[in-house]
Amino acid sequence: MNLKSERRGIHVDQSELLCKKGCGYYGNPAWQGFCSKCWREEYHKARQKQIQEDWELAERLQREEEEAYASSQSTQGAQSLTFSKFEEKKTNEKTRKVTTVKKFFTASSRAGAKKALAGKLKEIQEAKAPSPSIHRQASIETDRVSKEFIEFIRTYQKPGQDIYKQCKIFLDTMSHKRDLSIEEQSECAQDFYQNIADRLQTRWKVPPEKVEKAMDEVEKYIMTRQYKYVFCPETTDDEKKDLAVQKRIRALHWVTPQMLCVPVSEEIPEVSDMVVKAITDIIEMDSKRVPRDKLACITKCSKHIFNAIKITKNEPASADDFLPTLIYIVLKGNPPRLQSNIQYITRFCNPSRLMTGEDGYYFTNLCCAVAFIEKLDAQSLNLSQEDFDRFMTGQTSPKKQESDSFSPDVCLGVKQMCKSLDLLSQLNERQERIVSEAKKLEKDLIDWTDGITKEVEDIVEKYPLEIKPKSQALAAIDSENVENDKLPPPLQPQVYAG
């Protein structure tokens, strides 16, 4: 089993045939029956042969063009090779070379007659019609970067040809590895950077400063072409993280420079301009395609921050002042796709830039700022948890600046607006207190009613009410005395006149 192939994320089935070259490893149908090592050897041989033939073709076409031009100057009536025929011949030669190379990689020795016939038909169609890549609309930036890269490698002569060949091989290889995870593609890119740097230093003995410049151009060329495939791919959760960070920053819109201890005074016009430029740079990072260009935007933003701190404090800024200010700039700017840009730089930037230099330092601080924003709490801002929750939910906001503390040149409209905002804030607080007290009173009344009802029920249960029948009227004391009739009549008072 070819362990190198498995480390590169390519699954090799045990039931497949051995490598056609007889090296003892298992072959892979994706590599036309070769193992990874033999496939690379065959691929490099074919590419080397193709490059050599292309050079010979270019020289021959140039000679023919010169001969045709000389012939047209000597005999204007009869030209041996017209321009249209020359273009037709050149196109046919190029098409034949492309078809030959595609045939080498697409045709399989184990395919049946039907598959071979279908491949032949496909090759004929490709020979008659232009390549699909011609119909694909290439961006202006991609074309411009490709031309600049070709102009650059010409200054390196033979090392430049080697660089261009290795870049083309890498791009062709990556086009067949779209199904790999983004981490595996990142590993391939990092290995490629290391391989190019080693070749320039050991094989071509290029000075270190020229190696660094060449690596910047290589990164610019390959990542411009790979950008749409590796930036925020659908197989990752980068987009989900972007939305979470963006929502978090929007919820923290109320954070003031004083809460973060930012040593920047935006009342100074020069400082205000620096803050605006820093925000513009951090937002512009998303419009760049090359990791190095994104790092350059971060660096420019950081330098504007240092200048703003220096103007405010009238002394050089320190690292303790820089990080809080960078956090404030990120909160105020809310850069789009922040997490995706950070992940893209981490995965595909030249590692030498991230490990050393000011670009790496500023990028590390940006990562720390994002991590701080994600974990920002009441304690970090010296606030009570109640106030923090109210600010986060939008129930209230920190008090604005008092109108008396404004500078004399501030217009009256701004002062009146601040007074109105303060008044609205106070009315809002009073309303919240009234509503809170009313709810409390309502709850007390309900509790009191429930308590009285419960007490009455308890008393009734303890002393149940018994209803007795109506009693008869009481008779006279002597009503049952049968001998009453025999009694003498009662004595009557008598009055005597004396």
URQUI-V747487 format. One record per residue. N is the residue number from 1. SS is DSSP state (~ for helix, > for strand, _ for the rest). D_FIRST is the distance of its C-alpha to the first C-alpha in Angstrom with 1 decimal. Layout:
# URQUI-V747487
n	ss	d_first
N	SS	D_FIRST
N	SS	D_FIRST
This chain:
# URQUI-V747487
n	ss	d_first
1	_	0.0
2	_	3.8
3	~	5.9
4	~	8.9
5	~	8.6
6	~	8.7
7	~	11.5
8	_	13.3
9	_	13.6
10	_	11.7
11	_	10.4
12	_	7.7
13	_	9.1
14	_	8.0
15	_	11.2
16	_	10.7
17	_	11.3
18	>	9.5
19	_	10.6
20	_	14.3
21	_	14.8
22	_	13.3
23	_	11.2
24	_	8.5
25	_	5.7
26	>	5.9
27	_	9.2
28	_	10.8
29	~	14.5
30	~	15.7
31	~	15.0
32	_	16.7
33	_	13.7
34	_	12.5
35	_	9.4
36	~	10.8
37	~	12.0
38	~	13.6
39	~	14.9
40	~	16.6
41	~	18.1
42	~	19.5
43	~	20.7
44	~	22.5
45	~	24.0
46	~	25.3
47	~	26.7
48	~	28.3
49	~	29.9
50	~	31.1
51	~	32.7
52	~	34.4
53	~	35.7
54	~	36.9
55	~	38.8
56	~	40.4
57	~	41.3
58	~	42.9
59	~	44.9
60	~	46.0
61	~	47.0
62	~	48.9
63	~	50.8
64	~	51.6
65	~	52.9
66	~	55.1
67	~	56.4
68	~	57.1
69	~	58.9
70	~	61.0
71	~	61.9
72	~	62.9
73	~	65.2
74	~	66.9
75	_	67.3
76	_	67.5
77	_	68.5
78	_	65.6
79	_	62.2
80	_	59.5
81	_	56.7
82	_	57.6
83	~	55.7
84	~	54.6
85	~	53.2
86	~	51.5
87	~	49.8
88	~	48.8
89	~	47.3
90	~	45.4
91	~	44.0
92	~	43.0
93	~	41.2
94	~	39.2
95	~	38.4
96	~	37.2
97	~	34.9
98	~	33.4
99	~	33.0
100	~	31.3
101	~	28.7
102	~	28.1
103	~	27.8
104	~	25.1
105	~	22.8
106	~	24.0
107	_	24.6
108	_	21.9
109	_	22.1
110	_	21.2
111	_	23.8
112	_	27.0
113	~	30.4
114	~	31.3
115	~	28.5
116	~	29.3
117	~	33.0
118	~	32.3
119	~	30.4
120	~	33.4
121	~	35.8
122	~	33.9
123	~	34.0
124	~	37.7
125	~	38.4
126	~	36.6
127	~	38.6
128	~	41.8
129	_	41.3
130	_	40.4
131	_	37.0
132	~	36.6
133	~	36.2
134	~	39.8
135	~	41.1
136	_	39.4
137	_	42.1
138	_	41.0
139	_	42.8
140	~	45.3
141	~	43.6
142	~	40.3
143	~	42.3
144	~	44.3
145	~	41.4
146	~	39.7
147	~	42.9
148	~	43.4
149	~	39.9
150	~	40.5
151	~	43.9
152	~	42.4
153	~	39.7
154	~	42.4
155	_	44.0
156	_	41.0
157	_	41.0
158	~	37.8
159	~	36.0
160	~	37.0
161	~	35.4
162	~	32.2
163	~	32.3
164	~	33.1
165	~	30.2
166	~	27.7
167	~	29.2
168	~	29.0
169	~	25.4
170	~	24.8
171	~	27.0
172	~	25.3
173	~	21.9
174	~	23.3
175	~	25.0
176	_	21.7
177	_	20.6
178	_	23.7
179	_	21.7
180	_	20.2
181	_	22.2
182	~	25.0
183	~	23.6
184	~	20.4
185	~	22.7
186	~	24.9
187	~	22.1
188	~	21.4
189	~	25.1
190	~	25.6
191	~	22.9
192	~	24.8
193	~	28.1
194	~	27.0
195	~	25.6
196	~	28.9
197	~	31.0
198	~	29.3
199	~	29.7
200	~	33.3
201	~	34.1
202	~	32.3
203	~	32.2
204	_	35.4
205	_	37.3
206	_	38.6
207	_	41.0
208	~	39.8
209	~	42.4
210	~	41.2
211	~	37.5
212	~	38.5
213	~	40.4
214	~	37.7
215	~	35.2
216	~	37.7
217	~	38.0
218	~	34.3
219	~	34.0
220	~	37.0
221	~	35.6
222	~	32.1
223	~	33.2
224	~	36.2
225	~	34.0
226	~	31.4
227	~	34.1
228	~	34.5
229	~	30.8
230	~	30.2
231	_	33.6
232	_	34.2
233	_	31.4
234	_	31.9
235	_	28.7
236	_	30.4
237	_	33.6
238	~	35.2
239	~	38.0
240	~	38.9
241	~	39.2
242	~	41.3
243	~	43.7
244	~	43.9
245	~	44.8
246	~	47.3
247	~	49.0
248	~	49.2
249	~	50.8
250	~	53.3
251	~	54.3
252	_	55.0
253	_	57.3
254	_	60.2
255	_	58.9
256	_	61.4
257	~	61.0
258	~	63.3
259	~	60.9
260	~	58.0
261	_	60.4
262	_	59.7
263	_	61.9
264	_	62.6
265	_	65.9
266	_	65.5
267	_	69.3
268	_	69.1
269	~	68.6
270	~	66.3
271	~	64.1
272	~	64.0
273	~	62.9
274	~	60.1
275	~	58.9
276	~	58.9
277	~	56.9
278	~	54.4
279	~	53.9
280	~	53.6
281	~	50.9
282	~	48.8
283	~	49.2
284	~	48.4
285	~	45.0
286	~	43.7
287	~	44.8
288	_	42.6
289	_	39.2
290	_	38.0
291	~	37.1
292	~	39.4
293	~	42.2
294	~	41.8
295	~	42.0
296	~	45.1
297	~	46.8
298	~	46.1
299	~	47.5
300	~	50.6
301	~	51.2
302	~	51.1
303	~	53.5
304	~	56.0
305	~	55.8
306	~	56.5
307	~	59.5
308	~	60.8
309	~	60.7
310	~	62.4
311	~	65.2
312	~	65.8
313	~	65.9
314	_	67.3
315	_	64.8
316	_	61.1
317	_	58.7
318	_	56.5
319	~	53.0
320	~	54.7
321	~	56.6
322	~	53.8
323	~	51.4
324	~	54.1
325	~	55.2
326	~	51.7
327	~	51.4
328	~	54.8
329	~	53.7
330	~	50.6
331	~	52.8
332	~	55.4
333	~	53.1
334	_	50.4
335	_	47.9
336	_	45.9
337	_	42.2
338	~	42.3
339	~	39.1
340	~	37.2
341	~	38.5
342	~	37.6
343	~	34.0
344	~	33.7
345	~	35.1
346	~	32.8
347	~	29.6
348	~	30.4
349	_	33.1
350	_	32.7
351	~	32.2
352	~	34.8
353	~	37.4
354	~	36.6
355	~	36.6
356	_	39.7
357	~	43.0
358	~	45.3
359	~	43.0
360	~	40.6
361	~	43.6
362	~	45.1
363	~	41.9
364	~	41.4
365	~	45.0
366	~	44.4
367	~	41.5
368	~	43.9
369	~	46.6
370	~	44.5
371	~	43.4
372	~	47.1
373	~	48.2
374	~	45.7
375	_	47.1
376	_	50.7
377	_	53.3
378	_	57.0
379	~	56.7
380	~	55.1
381	~	58.1
382	_	60.8
383	_	61.7
384	_	62.5
385	~	60.1
386	~	62.8
387	~	63.4
388	~	59.7
389	~	59.2
390	~	62.2
391	~	61.1
392	~	57.6
393	~	59.0
394	_	61.6
395	_	64.6
396	_	66.1
397	_	65.3
398	_	66.3
399	_	69.8
400	_	70.4
401	_	72.2
402	_	76.0
403	~	78.2
404	~	80.4
405	~	77.5
406	_	76.9
407	_	77.9
408	_	81.2
409	_	79.5
410	_	77.6
411	_	79.0
412	~	81.0
413	~	78.7
414	~	75.8
415	~	78.1
416	~	79.4
417	~	75.9
418	~	74.9
419	~	78.1
420	~	77.4
421	~	73.8
422	~	75.2
423	~	77.8
424	~	75.2
425	~	73.1
426	~	76.0
427	~	77.1
428	~	73.5
429	~	73.6
430	~	77.0
431	~	76.0
432	~	72.9
433	~	75.3
434	~	77.8
435	~	75.1
436	~	73.7
437	~	77.2
438	~	78.1
439	~	75.0
440	~	75.9
441	~	79.5
442	~	78.4
443	~	76.2
444	~	79.1
445	~	81.4
446	~	79.0
447	~	78.5
448	~	82.4
449	~	83.0
450	~	80.4
451	~	81.9
452	~	85.5
453	~	84.4
454	~	82.6
455	~	85.7
456	~	88.0
457	~	85.8
458	~	85.7
459	~	89.5
460	~	90.1
461	~	87.8
462	~	89.5
463	_	93.1
464	_	93.1
465	_	96.1
466	_	98.6
467	_	101.2
468	_	104.4
469	_	107.0
470	_	110.1
471	_	113.0
472	_	116.6
473	_	119.5
474	_	121.5
475	_	125.0
476	_	128.2
477	_	128.9
478	_	131.9
479	_	130.7
480	_	130.6
481	_	133.9
482	~	136.3
483	~	139.3
484	~	139.0
485	~	141.8
486	~	144.3
487	_	143.6
488	_	146.1
489	_	145.2
490	_	143.7
491	_	146.1
492	_	146.7
493	_	147.6
494	_	151.1
495	_	152.6
496	_	156.1
497	_	158.2
498	_	160.1
